[in-house]
Every structure is written in C-alpha cells, then in structure tokens.
Amino acid sequence: MSPNINIVLLESARGDDRFVPTYGSVGAAGADLRAAIDETMELKPGDRVLIPSGIAIAVPLGFEAQVRSRSGLALRHGLYLPNGPGTIDSDYRGEVGVIMQNGGREVVRIERGDRIAQLVIAPVVQAQFGCVEDLDQTQRGAGGFGSTGRG
C-alpha cells in the first residue's frame, strides 16, 4: 500500500508546483527533488553544498524518505550525495535539503528548478537491541570488507 505523503511548499517554492516531487515514469522508484535556489550555484570540483528543495514533508510512522543521487548527474557531471542515501525520519518536519558534492573535474552550474536528487519512500522497522555474552556462529564469522571474495 502506498503511503500518503503530505508536503508543504516553503517560501522559496511557494506558488511553483514544479517543486512538488513527481515521478518521471510509471515504474520510477524515486520522485524528483528540485533546487529551490534564487541564484545560480557553481560547484567547483570538490565543493560540497546543501541545496534546499523548497519542501517540508510528513513521512508516516513506519516509513522513511531516502534522498538519493540522480544517476545522470553522477555519470555526466560527477555530482553525488556524500551521505547518500540520506534518511528523512518520520518525525522530521523541516526543509528537505540535499547535500551535494562535485566529484568531477569541471565546474557544474545548478539553476533554480533543476532536478537534483530523488526521494524514495521506504518502510522501516525499529529493532529491539539486547546485550548477550556471545553471538551465534556463522560460516563467515567476523570476516568483513571483501572477505567473501569476488563474484
């Protein structure tokens, strides 16, 4: 079942429906977020900035919103989200921001209304944590960071 996500267009986006997240296709998992900036931003190689989306959202309990990179921006310009995916918790009501970094070799310009990220709504489960003396044994054990080899 698809959750209903209420949004508020903030001052930087008010009256401009293009800032309402939209899916690019019937099968799209992520809805587009846009840059709610007044002036063009230039990201030099290595620069990291917080770009406002112009929206606040109410994610229902039991879900999260994930902010993810757009593959085309990553491929063509080297733009990525260094904390991607970023998580928006169900109790957060502030503006959705996109932390973006230029990992490319050229300056990239971001204009008002540019699609900068994707918003994916996903179910979450909160675990119950308990302390024990030992963990159950597995074939892998404590091997990590490449210990299962290459497939």
GROMACS elastic network, one bead per residue, 0.5 to 0.9 nm:
[ bonds ]
;  ai    aj funct       b0    kb
    3    59     6  0.83839   500
    3    60     6  0.72181   500
    3    63     6  0.84569   500
    3   121     6  0.83510   500
    4    58     6  0.89180   500
    4    59     6  0.81702   500
    4    60     6  0.77858   500
    5    57     6  0.67159   500
    5    58     6  0.59141   500
    5    59     6  0.58614   500
    5    60     6  0.72442   500
    6    56     6  0.85010   500
    6    57     6  0.57468   500
    6    58     6  0.53659   500
    6    59     6  0.75173   500
    7    20     6  0.78347   500
    7    55     6  0.64410   500
    7    56     6  0.55832   500
    7    58     6  0.63856   500
    8    14     6  0.84948   500
    8    20     6  0.87648   500
    8    54     6  0.84077   500
    8    55     6  0.55500   500
    8    56     6  0.52677   500
    8    57     6  0.64434   500
    8    58     6  0.87806   500
    9    12     6  0.77714   500
    9    13     6  0.55644   500
    9    14     6  0.50536   500
    9    15     6  0.77294   500
    9    16     6  0.82105   500
    9    17     6  0.84097   500
    9    19     6  0.74301   500
    9    20     6  0.74979   500
    9    54     6  0.59534   500
    9    56     6  0.68213   500
   10    13     6  0.54675   500
   10    14     6  0.55490   500
   10    53     6  0.88577   500
   10    54     6  0.51763   500
   10    55     6  0.54238   500
   10    56     6  0.70267   500
   10    95     6  0.77698   500
   11    14     6  0.51241   500
   11    15     6  0.87148   500
   11    54     6  0.71621   500
   11    55     6  0.88511   500
   12    36     6  0.59769   500
   12    37     6  0.72304   500
   12    38     6  0.78912   500
   12    52     6  0.85447   500
   12    53     6  0.84806   500
   12    54     6  0.54423   500
   12    55     6  0.85513   500
   13    16     6  0.56158   500
   13    17     6  0.79152   500
   13    18     6  0.85502   500
   13    19     6  0.63417   500
   13    20     6  0.89537   500
   13    36     6  0.61791   500
   13    37     6  0.88013   500
   13    53     6  0.80543   500
   13    55     6  0.73017   500
   14    17     6  0.78456   500
   14    19     6  0.85035   500
   14    54     6  0.78552   500
   14    55     6  0.89250   500
   16    19     6  0.62360   500
   16    20     6  0.81589   500
   17    20     6  0.54788   500
   17    21     6  0.88842   500
   18    21     6  0.75307   500
   18    22     6  0.83001   500
   18    34     6  0.79637   500
   18   113     6  0.73937   500
   19    22     6  0.84607   500
   19    32     6  0.86607   500
   19    33     6  0.69394   500
   19    34     6  0.59949   500
   19    35     6  0.82155   500
   19    36     6  0.76244   500
   19    53     6  0.73308   500
   19    54     6  0.67596   500
   19    55     6  0.73400   500
   19   113     6  0.72753   500
   20    32     6  0.84606   500
   20    33     6  0.77926   500
   20    34     6  0.85842   500
   20    54     6  0.88336   500
   20    55     6  0.76195   500
   21    31     6  0.53267   500
   21    32     6  0.52223   500
   21    33     6  0.56135   500
   21    34     6  0.78975   500
   21    55     6  0.88888   500
   21   118     6  0.85538   500
   21   119     6  0.77392   500
   22    25     6  0.89541   500
   22    30     6  0.83092   500
   22    32     6  0.54885   500
   22    33     6  0.78823   500
   23    26     6  0.72418   500
   23    27     6  0.83489   500
   23    28     6  0.59010   500
   23    29     6  0.76045   500
   23    30     6  0.63460   500
   23    32     6  0.62705   500
   23   118     6  0.89592   500
   24    27     6  0.83559   500
   24    28     6  0.62432   500
   24    30     6  0.82143   500
   24    31     6  0.69999   500
   24    32     6  0.73916   500
   25    28     6  0.51705   500
   25    29     6  0.88496   500
   26    29     6  0.88477   500
   28    31     6  0.73069   500
   29   118     6  0.85638   500
   29   119     6  0.82518   500
   29   120     6  0.61391   500
   29   121     6  0.82068   500
   30    66     6  0.88056   500
   30    67     6  0.86923   500
   30    68     6  0.81241   500
   30   117     6  0.86404   500
   30   121     6  0.77273   500
   31   117     6  0.82885   500
   31   118     6  0.52025   500
   31   119     6  0.50039   500
   31   120     6  0.65737   500
   31   121     6  0.89656   500
   32    70     6  0.86555   500
   32   115     6  0.60844   500
   32   116     6  0.73812   500
   32   117     6  0.59706   500
   32   119     6  0.63130   500
   33    53     6  0.62434   500
   33    54     6  0.89663   500
   33    55     6  0.89919   500
   33    67     6  0.86828   500
   33    98     6  0.86979   500
   33   113     6  0.87357   500
   33   114     6  0.83069   500
   33   115     6  0.56498   500
   33   116     6  0.59201   500
   33   117     6  0.51902   500
   33   118     6  0.56380   500
   33   119     6  0.66597   500
   34    51     6  0.89629   500
   34    52     6  0.82282   500
   34    53     6  0.55581   500
   34    54     6  0.79343   500
   34   112     6  0.76434   500
   34   113     6  0.51067   500
   34   114     6  0.52323   500
   34   116     6  0.54145   500
   34   117     6  0.70613   500
   34   118     6  0.88886   500
   35    51     6  0.62742   500
   35    52     6  0.60694   500
   35    53     6  0.52283   500
   35    54     6  0.75036   500
   35    98     6  0.86174   500
   35   110     6  0.75336   500
   35   111     6  0.70372   500
   35   112     6  0.53826   500
   35   113     6  0.50306   500
   35   114     6  0.54547   500
   35   115     6  0.65214   500
   35   116     6  0.62720   500
   35   117     6  0.88690   500
   36    51     6  0.73928   500
   36    52     6  0.54664   500
   36    53     6  0.50088   500
   36    54     6  0.51231   500
   36    55     6  0.86942   500
   36   111     6  0.86736   500
   36   112     6  0.56789   500
   36   113     6  0.61538   500
   36   114     6  0.83870   500
   37    40     6  0.72460   500
   37    41     6  0.81077   500
   37    51     6  0.74279   500
   37    52     6  0.68269   500
   37    53     6  0.81254   500
   37    54     6  0.83412   500
   37   110     6  0.87140   500
   37   111     6  0.72772   500
   37   112     6  0.51065   500
   37   113     6  0.76882   500
   38   111     6  0.82991   500
   38   112     6  0.62634   500
   39   110     6  0.87807   500
   39   111     6  0.70380   500
   39   112     6  0.69111   500
   40   109     6  0.66000   500
   40   110     6  0.56801   500
   40   112     6  0.67131   500
   41   108     6  0.81560   500
   41   109     6  0.56029   500
   41   110     6  0.50638   500
   41   111     6  0.66232   500
   41   112     6  0.88067   500
   42    47     6  0.89901   500
   42   107     6  0.63796   500
   42   108     6  0.56405   500
   42   110     6  0.63757   500
   42   111     6  0.89731   500
   43    46     6  0.78668   500
   43    47     6  0.55650   500
   43    48     6  0.74899   500
   43    49     6  0.79783   500
   43   101     6  0.77373   500
   43   102     6  0.62470   500
   43   106     6  0.85024   500
   43   107     6  0.54694   500
   43   108     6  0.51728   500
   43   109     6  0.63535   500
   43   110     6  0.77939   500
   44    47     6  0.53565   500
   44    48     6  0.87338   500
   44   102     6  0.66163   500
   44   103     6  0.89569   500
   44   104     6  0.85341   500
   44   105     6  0.81356   500
   44   106     6  0.65902   500
   44   108     6  0.65984   500
   44   109     6  0.88911   500
   45    48     6  0.88972   500
   45    78     6  0.88316   500
   45   101     6  0.81396   500
   45   102     6  0.51461   500
   45   103     6  0.59089   500
   45   104     6  0.56747   500
   45   105     6  0.55118   500
   45   106     6  0.59293   500
   45   107     6  0.60657   500
   45   108     6  0.81610   500
   46   101     6  0.64835   500
   46   102     6  0.52120   500
   46   103     6  0.56694   500
   46   104     6  0.76020   500
   46   105     6  0.85321   500
   47   100     6  0.82904   500
   47   101     6  0.56390   500
   47   102     6  0.55934   500
   47   103     6  0.80328   500
   48    81     6  0.89821   500
   48    82     6  0.84919   500
   48    99     6  0.69510   500
   48   100     6  0.56050   500
   48   102     6  0.66161   500
   49    98     6  0.80648   500
   49    99     6  0.56798   500
   49   100     6  0.55044   500
   49   101     6  0.65259   500
   50    97     6  0.61847   500
   50    98     6  0.55008   500
   50   100     6  0.63464   500
   50   101     6  0.89641   500
   51    96     6  0.88611   500
   51    97     6  0.56184   500
   51    98     6  0.50620   500
   51    99     6  0.63251   500
   51   100     6  0.72189   500
   51   116     6  0.86399   500
   52    55     6  0.80464   500
   52    95     6  0.71000   500
   52    96     6  0.65368   500
   52    98     6  0.63791   500
   52    99     6  0.89137   500
   53    56     6  0.83645   500
   53    95     6  0.70839   500
   53    96     6  0.57314   500
   53    97     6  0.57412   500
   53    98     6  0.71288   500
   53   113     6  0.89780   500
   53   116     6  0.87717   500
   54    95     6  0.66472   500
   54    96     6  0.72483   500
   54    97     6  0.83141   500
   55    94     6  0.82249   500
   55    95     6  0.54980   500
   55    96     6  0.59940   500
   55    97     6  0.86833   500
   56    92     6  0.86476   500
   56    93     6  0.59038   500
   56    94     6  0.54337   500
   56    96     6  0.57609   500
   57    88     6  0.89961   500
   57    90     6  0.88923   500
   57    92     6  0.79326   500
   57    93     6  0.61144   500
   57    94     6  0.75892   500
   57    95     6  0.76150   500
   57    96     6  0.75163   500
   58    90     6  0.66160   500
   58    91     6  0.74710   500
   58    92     6  0.73335   500
   58    93     6  0.62949   500
   59    62     6  0.84955   500
   59    63     6  0.64081   500
   59    64     6  0.63333   500
   59    65     6  0.68679   500
   59    88     6  0.79492   500
   59    89     6  0.70808   500
   59    91     6  0.72709   500
   59    92     6  0.79675   500
   59    93     6  0.86372   500
   59   121     6  0.82257   500
   60    63     6  0.57640   500
   60    64     6  0.77533   500
   60    89     6  0.89966   500
   60    90     6  0.55862   500
   60    91     6  0.81980   500
   61    64     6  0.80084   500
   61    89     6  0.85651   500
   61    90     6  0.53934   500
   61    91     6  0.76764   500
   61   123     6  0.89778   500
   61   124     6  0.88030   500
   62    90     6  0.74031   500
   62   122     6  0.86036   500
   62   123     6  0.57716   500
   62   124     6  0.54357   500
   62   125     6  0.66595   500
   62   126     6  0.83773   500
   63    89     6  0.76667   500
   63    90     6  0.64194   500
   63   121     6  0.67424   500
   63   122     6  0.54342   500
   63   124     6  0.52064   500
   63   125     6  0.82362   500
   64    87     6  0.65571   500
   64    88     6  0.57511   500
   64    89     6  0.52834   500
   64    90     6  0.58758   500
   64   120     6  0.82129   500
   64   121     6  0.57968   500
   64   122     6  0.54580   500
   64   123     6  0.62847   500
   64   124     6  0.65144   500
   65    86     6  0.81587   500
   65    87     6  0.58500   500
   65    89     6  0.68149   500
   65    90     6  0.79109   500
   65   119     6  0.62830   500
   65   120     6  0.55258   500
   65   122     6  0.63465   500
   65   123     6  0.88499   500
   66    84     6  0.81220   500
   66    85     6  0.56582   500
   66    86     6  0.54455   500
   66    88     6  0.62267   500
   66    89     6  0.89434   500
   66   118     6  0.79113   500
   66   119     6  0.55487   500
   66   121     6  0.62557   500
   66   122     6  0.74049   500
   67    81     6  0.83552   500
   67    84     6  0.66354   500
   67    85     6  0.52783   500
   67    87     6  0.64252   500
   67    88     6  0.76749   500
   67    96     6  0.87373   500
   67    97     6  0.87479   500
   67    98     6  0.72318   500
   67   117     6  0.65577   500
   67   118     6  0.56876   500
   67   120     6  0.65403   500
   68    80     6  0.83974   500
   68    81     6  0.68278   500
   68    83     6  0.88477   500
   68    84     6  0.54779   500
   68    86     6  0.67454   500
   68    98     6  0.87404   500
   68   117     6  0.56711   500
   68   118     6  0.50909   500
   68   119     6  0.63910   500
   68   120     6  0.74798   500
   69    72     6  0.87379   500
   69    73     6  0.76558   500
   69    74     6  0.71601   500
   69    79     6  0.78344   500
   69    80     6  0.54994   500
   69    81     6  0.56967   500
   69    84     6  0.67835   500
   69    85     6  0.74972   500
   69   100     6  0.85088   500
   69   116     6  0.74886   500
   69   117     6  0.50592   500
   69   118     6  0.62820   500
   70    73     6  0.55286   500
   70    74     6  0.64297   500
   70    75     6  0.88354   500
   70    79     6  0.83540   500
   70    80     6  0.76373   500
   70   115     6  0.82857   500
   70   116     6  0.67242   500
   70   117     6  0.52336   500
   70   118     6  0.62648   500
   71    74     6  0.50631   500
   71    75     6  0.60952   500
   71    76     6  0.85119   500
   71    79     6  0.88794   500
   71    80     6  0.85098   500
   72    75     6  0.51406   500
   72    76     6  0.58783   500
   72    77     6  0.79440   500
   72    79     6  0.88924   500
   73    76     6  0.53585   500
   73    77     6  0.53598   500
   73    78     6  0.64253   500
   73    79     6  0.54621   500
   73    80     6  0.74140   500
   73   116     6  0.77451   500
   73   117     6  0.88405   500
   74    77     6  0.56342   500
   74    80     6  0.56050   500
   74   102     6  0.88663   500
   74   103     6  0.84257   500
   74   104     6  0.85708   500
   75    78     6  0.58274   500
   75    79     6  0.78213   500
   76    79     6  0.81195   500
   76   104     6  0.86891   500
   77    80     6  0.89255   500
   77   102     6  0.75367   500
   77   103     6  0.78610   500
   77   104     6  0.57936   500
   77   105     6  0.81387   500
   77   106     6  0.75985   500
   77   107     6  0.86606   500
   77   108     6  0.69211   500
   78   101     6  0.81364   500
   78   102     6  0.57478   500
   78   105     6  0.77935   500
   78   106     6  0.87625   500
   78   108     6  0.89963   500
   79   100     6  0.66172   500
   79   101     6  0.56223   500
   79   103     6  0.58735   500
   79   104     6  0.68704   500
   79   108     6  0.83718   500
   79   116     6  0.89632   500
   80    83     6  0.88522   500
   80    84     6  0.77352   500
   80    99     6  0.84207   500
   80   100     6  0.56915   500
   80   101     6  0.55063   500
   80   102     6  0.67106   500
   80   103     6  0.71248   500
   80   117     6  0.88514   500
   81    85     6  0.72147   500
   81    86     6  0.79584   500
   81    98     6  0.74033   500
   81    99     6  0.56973   500
   81   101     6  0.60953   500
   81   102     6  0.89423   500
   81   117     6  0.84348   500
   82    85     6  0.82743   500
   82    86     6  0.87188   500
   82    99     6  0.69418   500
   82   100     6  0.66993   500
   82   101     6  0.65013   500
   83    86     6  0.55082   500
   83    87     6  0.89072   500
   83    99     6  0.73541   500
   83   100     6  0.87609   500
   84    87     6  0.82731   500
   84    99     6  0.85376   500
   86    98     6  0.83044   500
   86    99     6  0.85476   500
   88    91     6  0.83513   500
   88    92     6  0.66557   500
   88    96     6  0.78317   500
   89    92     6  0.55208   500
   89    93     6  0.88501   500
   90    93     6  0.82301   500
   92    95     6  0.87870   500
   93    96     6  0.85458   500
   94    97     6  0.88937   500
   98   116     6  0.78249   500
   98   117     6  0.72111   500
  100   116     6  0.84297   500
  100   117     6  0.89336   500
  101   104     6  0.89020   500
  102   105     6  0.80979   500
  102   106     6  0.83599   500
  102   107     6  0.79735   500
  102   108     6  0.75074   500
  103   106     6  0.88555   500
  104   107     6  0.79662   500
  104   108     6  0.85929   500
  110   113     6  0.86221   500
  110   114     6  0.65618   500
  110   116     6  0.83218   500
  111   114     6  0.55860   500
  112   115     6  0.89893   500
  113   116     6  0.86124   500
  115   118     6  0.82404   500
  131   134     6  0.89046   500
  132   135     6  0.71905   500
  134   137     6  0.88885   500
  137   140     6  0.83974   500
  137   141     6  0.63563   500
  138   141     6  0.51310   500
  138   142     6  0.87297   500
  140   143     6  0.58524   500
  140   144     6  0.83508   500
  140   147     6  0.80650   500
  140   148     6  0.76319   500
  141   144     6  0.85942   500
  143   146     6  0.79915   500
  143   147     6  0.52777   500
  143   148     6  0.76722   500
  144   147     6  0.50464   500
  144   148     6  0.75211   500
  145   148     6  0.81591   500
  146   149     6  0.55765   500
  146   150     6  0.75475   500
  147   150     6  0.87927   500
  148   151     6  0.85472   500
